[in-house]
Amino acid sequence: MADLVVKLSRDLAQSMLTSGSIKDGDITQTLQSFDARLAMPTDAVGESAQFFRVDGVEPEKIERLRQKLEGLNGIEAAFIKPSDALP
């Protein structure tokens, strides 16, 4: 199974790491409309702290959610990582 990963802007990533939530309504609403949520990064050092896995999205909706997220302010990248790829 593939993972949807987003790279947040430095400010949004910091907000997520310190408060556990994003203060951006568009991102939050988009995730909620797919019953998805951001998972904390396993490596919260340097640039890697900006990469968050998206959990809860149904496999058949993953590409549609990726497309919606990649166009939002605060999202620097959105990509699907094959499950056998290195982190």
Secondary structure by P-SEA (a helix, b strand, c coil): cbbbbbbccaaaaaaaaaccccccaaaaaaaaaaccccccccccccccccbbbbccccccaaaaaaaaaaacccccbbbbbcccccc
